[in-house]
Amino acid sequence: MELIFPYFVFFIFGTFVGSFINVLIYRIPRYESFIFPSSHCTRCGKILGFFDLIPVLSWIGNGGRCHYCAGRVSFIYPFVEILEGFIFMLAYHLYGGNPFFVAKCIVMLSFFVVISALDIKFQIIPDGMNLSLFLTGAAFSFAGTFLKVNESYVPFFDSYILDGLFASFAGGGFLWAIGFLGEKIFKRPAMGGGDVKLAIGLGFFVGYKILIAGLFLSFFLGAFFGILLMIITLNKKSTYIPFGPYIFFSVCVVYIMGEKNLGILWRHLEDLLH
């Protein structure tokens, strides 16, 4: 029971953070403040009460409908809350002995949820989100350097700050070059500016080794699922394929793999390049 209790606490706290993430996903593309007004029904405008704000349980208790106007409430809301709960548990499971890395993992994966949802649903990665990602990653990089956190990852130039800068410019420049060449060859946009800025923002979070390995993995995943999607939607004139979630997911997977497995993957990439 003592071993399970921390996971339970992290999950519950994560669902409340997930509720706030739902607010961000809804309000950011509409250019609304995520502080004011208070949480309300998007149909009738009624301010939600205390029991209406309990993650997951309020949705179940109200039968997936608004308590006031009986309008349907999307399953996406409890799904995001549950997903964030599992993110908190995963971070604790991986880095439970180190609060710095628990916080870093939670923040990065939470950005992943918000940015992926916006890119998939609205086909945008707002500059504000990419800037926030960059600044938050830089803050973790600076804090990790000065706090001298115990990390097995060997940074570029033996400095996490320089490693983050190198990763940001190298990753962003790499995607920009692919987009530039792709546009010249195919005569149409091949890489969104938001994807380039996303790579720049992730650089400080994960370092150049993880970022580059993650970008390579994202191309494989993007190509596979992109071709699959085009086959499924063969009769449609155009199909938008958001690449941001592939980038973020791949980088997060490589980050969670850890230094040992990353070293194996990095050696394979070096063999391919040579």
Stockholm file with secondary structure:
# STOCKHOLM 1.0

chainA/1-274         MELIFPYFVFFIFGTFVGSFINVLIYRIPRYESFIFPSSHCTRCGKILGFFDLIPVLSWIGNGGRCHYCAGRVSFIYPFVEILEGFIFMLAYHLYGGNPFFVAKCIVMLSFFVVISALDIKFQIIPDGMNLSLFLTGAAFSFAGTFLKVNESYVPFFDSYILDGLFASFAGGGFLWAIGFLGEKIFKRPAMGGGDVKLAIGLGFFVGYKILIAGLFLSFFLGAFFGILLMIITLNKKSTYIPFGPYIFFSVCVVYIMGEKNLGILWRHLEDLLH
#=GR chainA/1-274 SS CTTHHHHHHHHHHHHHHHHHHHHHHHHGGGTCCSSSSCSBCTTTCCBCCTGGGSTTHHHHHTTTBCTTTCCBCCTHHHHHHHHHHHHHHHHHHHHTTCHHHHHHHHHHHHHHHHHHHHHHHHSCCCHHHHHHHHHHHHHHHHHHHHHTCCCCCCCGGGCHHHHHHHHHHHHHHHHHHHHHHHHHHHSSCCSCHHHHHHHHHHHHHHCHHHHHHHHHHHHHHHHHHHHHHHHHTTTSSCCCCCCHHHHHHHHHHHHHHHHHHHHHHHHHHHHHHC
#=GC SS_cons         CTTHHHHHHHHHHHHHHHHHHHHHHHHGGGTCCSSSSCSBCTTTCCBCCTGGGSTTHHHHHTTTBCTTTCCBCCTHHHHHHHHHHHHHHHHHHHHTTCHHHHHHHHHHHHHHHHHHHHHHHHSCCCHHHHHHHHHHHHHHHHHHHHHTCCCCCCCGGGCHHHHHHHHHHHHHHHHHHHHHHHHHHHSSCCSCHHHHHHHHHHHHHHCHHHHHHHHHHHHHHHHHHHHHHHHHTTTSSCCCCCCHHHHHHHHHHHHHHHHHHHHHHHHHHHHHHC
//
